Amino acid sequence: MIDYVFGLSVRVLLTDKDGKVLILKRSTDSKTNPGKWELPGGKVDQGESFDHALIREVYEETKLRISLDHVVGVSEQNLHVIRAVHIIMSGSIIEGNIKLSHEHEGYAWVFFEKLPEYDMADWLYDFVTNQVTTTDNDHEDEKNNVTSSVKPWLKSIQSSMDKIIKK
């Protein structure tokens, strides 16, 4: 017996020149996560590739044209009947200025470590809090904790930035 129907959602970590991440605030009349902050993206339609879906969703939500780099994580969200799996990728803005659709009522550019200060969708909260791991034996130096908790997505963003700077 299947308890949940699984749905696929795709999200993107877009960063600006200062390393801040773009987050969007859902409309307060939204069916899911009303008034919560999330990464740009959305559902994958049947027969659609997830990269095409992500590029389409970001354009529909923000009017930004983007390119995608790497998968940086995954998160899960339990809705009423659907269990949504969110594939999170890193990406870059190719062109455009942010113009929000009716699905969102605000946006912000935020340093990743400041995201917990926002009222995030549960799947994003889980993703963000799982990015920083500490051990009981490593309380000597907070800087060492931050350095040791850098996840692959941060490395992929750094790699992308290095490529841009070298050009």
Salt bridges, closest charged atoms under 4 A:
ASP18 OD2 - LYS17 NZ 3.82
GLU38 OE1 - ARG11 NH1 3.44
GLU38 OE2 - ARG26 NH1 3.29
GLU38 OE2 - HIS104 NE2 2.70
ASP45 OD2 - ARG56 NH2 3.47
GLU48 OE2 - HIS52 ND1 3.04
GLU48 OE2 - ARG56 NE 2.76
GLU57 OE2 - ARG56 NH1 3.32
GLU60 OE1 - ARG56 NH1 3.27
GLU76 OE2 - ARG83 NE 3.29
GLU95 OE2 - ARG65 NE 3.59
GLU103 OE1 - ARG26 NH1 3.91
GLU105 OE2 - LYS25 NZ 3.96
GLU117 OE2 - LYS114 NZ 3.70
ASP119 OD1 - LYS36 NZ 3.00
